[in-house]
């Protein structure tokens, strides 16, 4: 992304907020949030941005302020609040509930134009909606790379998922170091002594300080993780000390099983971490297995009031997706 463009956006927003700290929600949307979406590459004057997008709920329906779409599918929900307000836990829970209703919506942004909280579906934990990063305009001025997580191109290409997984891995590492500080400290002490022998300093104290500093560094890195790991750091199966069975939780994803024993993906195949990668194959299987081609007139359109076509004549959108 263009650094000058980001700097100009931050400067303009800060001036507007300073001039109108009690700005209401509608002005916040037009003056702060919509320019933010444009900065990320989303075209407000196209069908890829829907305002007041309807979300079906158990008790009826509700609306989210913005839905960012790829093709016909909403992939990001944006919930706007006025500058004068503070983002709350209840508003985060509200956005989570919106994301839960849409299969393809893996991302959510809660913002008042000044502070931002980004949610994603944690595929390592059954698709639970979790906060992946928080930042404000000052953070953006110092480190604009956080926006790489949210650009249209990153979300479209899947790079956003990779960045989010880096953040999730960092969180798991922090949690492990905190919960096992004593054993990790002992392991570091033993490793140093095995290399150089006993030292005249308190090695245990130094090792513990090292572990605690590592946690601090990881916490700082977690805020803005945007670079992919170097390719030459990849570990092959034969180089790894990890038992695949012991590490099974790291490869969890979505598996669809039918009562006839059919499984998607096939047993032994790579397990997908995104629901929609399996759902298409499941629909294809059901169409073929149960003769739906003969039973349903193709193309099939759902009842009035529903947006999307259920079954199409071609396995792709007219726009090529």
C-alpha positions in Angstrom: 0.0 0.0 0.0 1.1 3.6 -0.7 2.6 5.0 2.5 1.9 8.6 1.5 -1.8 7.8 0.9 -2.1 6.2 4.4 -0.3 9.2 6.0 -2.7 11.6 4.3 -5.7 9.5 5.4 -4.5 9.5 9.0 -3.7 13.2 9.0 -7.1 14.1 7.5 -9.0 11.9 10.0 -7.1 13.3 13.0 -7.9 16.8 11.9 -11.6 16.0 11.5 -11.8 14.3 14.9 -10.0 17.2 16.6 -12.4 19.7 15.0 -15.5 17.6 15.8 -14.8 15.2 18.7 -18.6 14.7 19.2 -19.2 13.6 15.6 -22.4 11.5 15.2 -22.6 8.1 13.5 -23.7 9.3 10.1 -20.9 11.9 9.8 -18.4 9.3 11.2 -19.4 6.9 8.4 -19.1 9.4 5.6 -16.0 11.3 6.7 -14.0 8.6 8.4 -15.1 5.0 7.7 -16.0 5.1 4.1 -12.6 6.7 3.2 -11.0 3.9 5.2 -12.8 1.3 3.1 -11.6 3.0 0.0 -8.1 3.0 1.3 -8.3 -0.8 1.6 -9.3 -1.0 -2.1 -13.1 -1.4 -1.8 -15.1 0.5 -4.4 -18.0 2.1 -2.6 -19.8 2.9 -5.9 -20.0 -0.8 -7.0 -21.8 -3.9 -6.0 -18.9 -5.0 -3.9 -19.9 -2.7 -1.0 -23.5 -3.1 0.4 -24.8 -0.6 2.9 -27.3 -1.7 5.6 -26.8 -5.4 4.6 -29.6 -7.6 5.8 -28.6 -10.5 8.1 -31.2 -13.3 8.9 -31.4 -14.0 12.6 -33.4 -16.6 14.5 -35.9 -14.0 15.6 -36.2 -12.2 12.2 -33.4 -10.1 10.7 -31.0 -7.3 11.4 -28.6 -5.1 9.5 -24.9 -4.5 9.5 -23.6 -1.1 8.4 -21.4 -2.4 5.6 -20.9 -5.8 3.9 -17.9 -6.1 1.7 -18.5 -8.7 -1.0 -16.5 -10.8 -3.4 -18.9 -12.0 -6.1 -22.2 -12.4 -4.3 -20.7 -13.5 -1.0 -20.2 -11.1 2.0 -16.6 -11.7 3.2 -16.3 -8.8 5.6 -18.8 -7.1 7.9 -18.1 -3.6 9.1 -20.0 -2.2 12.1 -19.7 1.6 12.6 -20.0 3.6 15.8 -19.8 7.4 16.3 -16.4 8.9 17.1 -17.7 10.1 20.4 -18.3 6.6 21.6 -16.0 3.9 23.0 -15.9 0.4 21.5 -17.4 -2.0 24.0 -17.4 -5.8 24.5 -21.1 -5.9 23.9 -20.6 -4.4 20.4 -17.8 -7.0 19.7 -20.3 -9.7 20.7 -22.9 -8.2 18.4 -20.5 -8.3 15.5 -19.5 -11.9 16.3 -23.2 -12.8 16.1 -23.5 -11.2 12.7 -20.5 -13.1 11.4 -21.9 -16.3 12.7 -24.9 -16.1 10.5 -23.0 -15.9 7.2 -20.9 -18.9 6.1 -18.4 -16.9 3.9 -18.0 -13.9 6.3 -14.6 -14.7 7.9 -13.8 -11.1 8.8 -15.4 -8.3 10.9 -14.3 -4.7 11.6 -15.7 -2.7 14.5 -14.7 0.9 14.4 -15.6 4.4 15.5 -13.3 5.9 12.9 -10.6 6.4 15.5 -10.2 2.9 17.0 -10.4 -0.4 15.2 -10.9 -4.0 16.3 -10.6 -6.7 13.7 -12.3 -10.2 14.2 -11.8 -13.3 12.2 -13.1 -16.9 12.5 -10.5 -19.0 14.2 -10.4 -22.2 12.1 -8.3 -23.9 14.8 -11.3 -23.6 17.2 -14.3 -24.6 15.2 -14.7 -21.2 13.4 -15.2 -19.2 16.6 -15.0 -15.5 16.0 -12.0 -14.0 17.8 -10.3 -10.6 18.0 -7.1 -10.8 15.9 -5.8 -7.2 16.1 -6.7 -3.8 17.6 -5.2 -0.5 16.5 -6.0 3.2 16.3 -5.0 6.0 14.0 -1.8 6.7 15.9 -0.8 3.0 15.5 -1.6 3.3 11.8 0.7 6.3 11.4 3.6 4.4 13.0 3.0 1.0 11.4 0.7 1.0 8.3 1.5 -2.6 7.5 -1.5 -3.7 9.7 -3.7 -2.7 6.8 -2.3 -5.6 4.7 -4.6 -7.8 6.8 -7.7 -6.0 5.5 -7.1 -5.0 1.9 -9.5 -6.4 -0.8 -6.6 -8.0 -2.6 -5.3 -9.7 0.6 -8.7 -11.1 1.5 -9.4 -12.1 -2.1 -6.1 -14.0 -2.4 -6.2 -15.6 1.0 -3.2 -13.7 2.3 -5.3 -12.4 5.1 -5.9 -15.9 6.3 -2.1 -16.5 6.4 -1.5 -13.3 8.4 -4.3 -14.2 10.8 -2.8 -17.7 11.3 0.6 -16.1 12.1 -1.2 -14.0 14.8 -2.9 -17.1 16.1 0.3 -19.1 16.2 1.9 -16.2 18.1 -0.9 -16.2 20.6 -0.5 -20.0 21.1 3.2 -19.5 21.7 2.7 -16.7 24.2 0.1 -18.8 26.1 2.5 -21.9 26.2 5.4 -19.8 27.4 3.3 -18.2 30.2 1.7 -21.5 31.3 5.1 -23.4 31.2 7.5 -20.7 32.3 9.3 -22.9 34.9 9.8 -25.8 32.5 10.9 -23.6 29.6 13.3 -21.8 31.9 14.8 -25.1 33.0 15.1 -26.2 29.4 17.0 -23.0 28.5 19.3 -23.4 31.5 20.1 -27.0 30.7 20.7 -26.2 27.0 23.2 -23.4 27.9 25.0 -25.6 30.5 25.3 -28.5 28.1 27.0 -26.2 25.6 29.4 -24.2 27.8 29.3 -25.8 31.3 28.5 -24.1 34.6 28.8 -20.3 34.7 29.5 -17.9 37.6 26.2 -16.1 37.1 22.7 -17.1 38.2 21.8 -18.9 35.0 18.3 -19.7 36.1 17.5 -16.0 36.7 18.9 -15.1 33.3 17.0 -17.9 31.6 13.7 -16.8 33.2 14.3 -13.2 32.2 15.0 -14.4 28.6 11.6 -16.3 28.6 9.8 -13.3 29.9 11.4 -10.9 27.4 10.5 -13.3 24.6 6.8 -13.1 25.7 7.1 -9.3 25.6 8.6 -9.3 22.1 5.9 -11.7 20.8 3.2 -9.5 22.3 4.6 -6.5 20.5 4.9 -8.5 17.2 1.4 -9.8 17.6 -0.1 -6.4 17.0 1.1 -6.0 13.5 2.1 -9.3 11.9 2.3 -8.8 8.2 5.3 -10.5 6.7 5.2 -14.1 5.5 7.8 -16.5 7.1 10.9 -17.0 4.9 10.5 -20.0 2.6 13.9 -21.4 3.7 12.5 -21.8 7.2 10.1 -24.4 6.2 10.4 -27.7 8.1 10.1 -31.0 6.3 8.3 -34.0 8.0 11.6 -35.9 8.5 13.2 -32.9 10.2 10.4 -32.4 12.6 10.4 -33.7 16.2 6.6 -33.5 16.4 4.5 -36.6 16.3 1.7 -36.0 13.7 -0.8 -37.7 16.1 0.2 -35.4 18.9 -0.1 -32.4 16.7 -3.5 -33.3 15.2 -5.1 -30.2 16.8 -2.9 -28.0 14.6 -4.5 -29.4 11.4 -8.1 -29.3 12.4 -10.6 -28.1 9.8 -14.0 -28.8 8.3 -14.9 -32.4 7.4 -18.3 -33.3 6.1 -19.5 -36.9 6.7 -22.6 -38.5 5.2 -24.7 -41.4 6.6 -23.6 -43.6 3.7 -20.0 -43.3 4.8 -18.9 -40.7 2.2 -16.5 -38.1 3.6 -15.4 -34.8 2.2 -12.5 -34.3 1.8 -11.8 -38.0 1.1 -10.0 -39.8 4.0 -6.3 -39.1 3.8 -6.7 -35.9 1.8 -5.8 -32.4 3.0 -8.4 -31.0 5.4 -9.6 -27.6 4.6 -9.8 -24.9 7.2 -12.5 -22.9 5.4 -16.1 -24.2 5.4 -16.9 -23.1 1.8 -14.0 -25.2 0.4 -15.9 -28.3 1.4 -19.5 -27.2 0.9 -19.2 -27.0 -2.9 -17.9 -30.5 -3.1 -20.7 -31.7 -0.8 -23.4 -30.1 -3.0 -21.8 -31.7 -6.1 -21.9 -35.1 -4.4 -25.5 -34.8 -3.3 -26.6 -33.6 -6.8 -25.0 -36.6 -8.4 -25.9 -39.2 -5.7 -29.5 -38.3 -5.4 -30.3 -37.4 -9.0 -31.1 -33.8 -8.4 -30.2 -32.9 -12.0 -33.3 -34.8 -13.1 -35.4 -33.8 -10.2 -35.0 -30.1 -10.3 -35.3 -27.7 -13.2 -31.9 -26.1 -13.8 -31.2 -23.2 -13.2 -33.0 -23.3 -9.9 -34.0 -20.1 -8.3 -35.1 -20.0 -4.6 -38.3 -18.5 -3.4 -39.0 -14.7 -3.7 -37.1 -12.7 -1.2 -34.0 -14.9 -1.2 -31.0 -13.4 -2.8 -28.8 -16.1 -4.2 -29.4 -18.8 -6.8 -29.1 -22.2 -5.2 -28.2 -24.3 -8.2 -26.8 -22.9 -11.4 -26.1 -24.2 -14.9 -22.4 -23.5 -14.6 -20.0 -24.0 -11.6 -18.9 -20.4 -11.7 -20.3 -16.9 -11.3 -21.0 -15.0 -14.6 -18.2 -12.6 -13.6 -15.7 -15.5 -13.8 -15.4 -16.3 -10.0 
